[in-house]
Amino acid sequence: MTREYEGKTEKEAIEIAAADLNLERDQFDVEILETQKNSLFKKGYVKIRIHTLDDKSSSSFEAKGSENYTRIVADPLPQGEFEQKLIEFITSVVEKMGYDIKVEVSYREEKKLGIKLESSHSSILIGRKGKNLDALQLLANIYAGRLGHEEVRVILDTENYRIRREESLVRLAYTTADKVRSSHNSILLEPMNPFERRLIHTTLNDIPEVETKSEGDGLYKQVRVLYKGIR
């Protein structure tokens, strides 16, 4: 979900957004859209766009920690007009990119639909750090909204990339924490999307000697892991 807010300062705009959405600051990302400084004739303001961490770009990993987590291994064939149109749309987009593709449903959950892509060009569809796959997933979710199903999160995957990426990030988090505890120096990780950053934060949340914070602007920020010792 994305929404826009405005305040006299960035801090005020963020506080307004947090209060309106009833969220903690670490539950959303902030994109600065516009900044106007005070002048003789105009009052200054900051306009921001809020991206919540459960946006449709997130992967299915979030649901695993939920008490209500129920994943149903699905009939791969589309059920109903919505799924049929969605699969046709994804197929059309990839074929227009010039690649062969087979699209089918991998699982169904409440307000979530898993889609599996099979192609001899899977590595290209994934892209560097999954950015191509994220872009396709974003298009699929926009199209789902246009079909009147904005509440459904569409999760695209191929070659089990999502799971492999999550496992890789968890290993990275622990390895980085060990280095920080040994050196007492901070380490800045690669730019990541909101879900990936949240995974790093959550993984290291229970390690008392380190803390994490996000740095940068836009959706792809970096996580810094810092040494804080045992309190």
RAPE-V287147 format. One record per backbone hydrogen bond with DSSP energy under -1.0 kcal/mol. NH is the residue of the N-H (numbers start at 0). CO is the residue of the C=O. If there is no record, write none. Layout:
BEGIN
nh-><NH NH>
co-><CO CO>
END
This chain:
BEGIN
nh-><2 4 6 12 13 14 15 16 17 18 19 20 21 22 26 27 28 30 32 33 35 38 44 45 46 47 48 49 50 51 52 54 57 62 63 64 65 68 71 73 83 84 85 86 87 88 89 90 91 92 93 94 95 97 98 101 103 104 105 107 108 111 112 113 114 115 116 117 124 125 126 129 130 131 132 133 134 135 136 137 138 139 140 141 142 143 144 145 146 147 148 151 152 154 156 160 163 164 165 166 167 168 169 170 171 172 173 174 175 176 177 178 179 180 181 182 183 186 188 191 196 197 198 199 200 201 202 203 206 209 210 212 214 220 220 221 223 224 225 227 228>
co-><49 47 45 8 9 10 11 12 13 14 15 16 17 17 23 24 50 48 46 46 44 41 35 6 33 4 30 2 28 0 26 51 54 59 60 61 62 65 107 105 79 80 81 82 83 84 85 86 87 88 89 90 91 94 93 117 115 75 113 71 111 108 152 106 154 103 156 101 120 121 122 126 127 125 125 129 130 131 132 133 134 135 136 137 138 139 140 141 142 144 143 148 110 112 114 157 159 160 161 162 163 164 165 166 167 168 169 170 171 172 173 174 175 176 177 178 179 224 222 220 192 193 194 195 196 197 198 199 203 206 225 223 221 191 218 214 212 186 210 208 208>
END
